[in-house]
Amino acid sequence: MTDPRITIRIDGHEHRVPAGASVAVALLDAGIPRFRTSVQGEPRGPVCGMGICFECRVTIDGHRHQRACLVPCVDGMAVDTRDGADV
């Protein structure tokens, strides 16, 4: 039987996440509710879950401002939520 989970790196740490899950689901599953910090210093995370609000933006494989709710996880993917990486 094949393991239905894949490995991604979140802020430099490996996490096993459900295969086919969005990056937003993977972050929440890993216990990370803050995806970025607003320009006023407030924590931001997914609000709409369908790509309209842009609150869940993160850096994925070096590409800034990716909407985590729209991007499916890929084995080996690197996700960064740290301040300065995606603001």
N, C-alpha and C positions, 0 to 999 in steps of 0.2 A: 504494500500500500504506500502511496506517495504522500509525503507530508504536505498538508494544505496551507502551510505557512512559508513565508519567504523571509529573507533577512534584508533589512535596510539599516542605514546609519542615520540616527537622529541626533543632531548636535554633537557628532563625533562618537556616539555610543551605538553599538549594535542592538537592534531590536528585532524579534521575530513577530511578524504581523500576518494577518490573514491574506492569503493570495487573492488578488482581485479587489482588495479594499482600496478605497480612496486614501490619499495621504492624510486627509482630515480624520478619517476613521482610525488610521494607524496611529496618529498623534494622540488622539483621545484614548485609544486602547493602551497606549504607553503611559498614560497618566499626565499628558501635557495639555492643559487647557489654554495656555497662552501661546499663540502662534507668532505674535509680533507685538510691538509696542507702538502706540500712536504717537504722533508728533507732540501731543500734550502729555505723554508719559503714561497713558492708560493701557492696560492689557487688552489685546484683541484676539478673538477666536471666531470660529464659524458662527454665523447668525442664520443665514438663509439656507445653506447647504446645497445650493444649486447655481452658484457662480454669479449672482446678481449683486451682492453687497460688497464684495472684495475685502471683507474683514479677515479672511483666512489666508492672506498672502504669506508665502514663505519662499525661501530660496531652495530650488531643487536642482541638484547636479550643476550648481553654479549659475543657474538662471534665476534671476531675482523676480519678485512679484508674481509668482505662480499661484494660482488659486488652488489651495490644497483640496477643496471639495470636488474639483473637476479632474484631478490627475490620479490615475490608478497607480498603485505601487508596483514597482519592478524590482526584481531581485538585484541587490547591490546598489540601489538608489541612495543618494545622500541628500538628506533634508536638513536645512538649517533654520532654526527659529530664533537664534541669538540676536540681540540688539545690534543694529548696524549691518546685519547680513541682508535684511530684506526691507528696511524702512526707507 
